[in-house]
Amino acid sequence: MLKKVLSIALLSVALTACGSNFKETTTRSGSSSTSFATEQTASNESTAQQASTNEVTDKEYLFAEFLKDGTPVLTEDQASMEQTSYDFIAKNSDLFPSTDKSKVINLVDKSVTTKHLNKNLNLYLNNFVKISGDVIDIEEDNIPIGTTAIVYISDENDNTVMAVYPGASGEIFEGDVATVIGVPIANFSYENVSGGYTNTTLLAASFLTKENQ
């Protein structure tokens, strides 16, 4: 398995720096506005509105930025995030995460399996896919974007996905059967316990649930 604890730590550093830039931009905007004493009231209102706009924009791009910085770390520098995936996640930021399956299930391309992702991932970078299988590893931690889980799922074809879910995974543990709905980011491989390499697909997860066994 990948050293996910280290990965999350490095991602946290990257995201914290990103957040500082957002904050600095907003602060400069406020200082500039209030420098005109004769228009103090109007400037304050404008600053508040700008700060609100910046906050919305930050939230829209937060998970996309997280994965953009994190993809090289999580894939051990084997892959980077394509702009197509970035734009899709930012456009659908309200679905990352989604705790309501009904909001995303109709967006899933049900014809896509891990075999399709392994063959040509580029065809599905702006599609939701649904993968179910055994949880072979799971880790959860609190980082700057909030509670985030990393889940490895092996499907019926013995193909593996690594899902990054921006929320709490609940009562999902290693050995359970789970379903993830998300958008593919990149293909890569990691060294397994047998000394060989396992091919896997990195997913940005929108929905994650434990299946009845």
Salt bridges, closest charged atoms under 4 A:
GLU24 OE2 - ARG28 NH1 2.94
GLU55 OE2 - LYS59 NZ 3.49
ASP137 OD2 - LYS4 NZ 2.74
ASP176 OD2 - LYS210 NZ 3.59
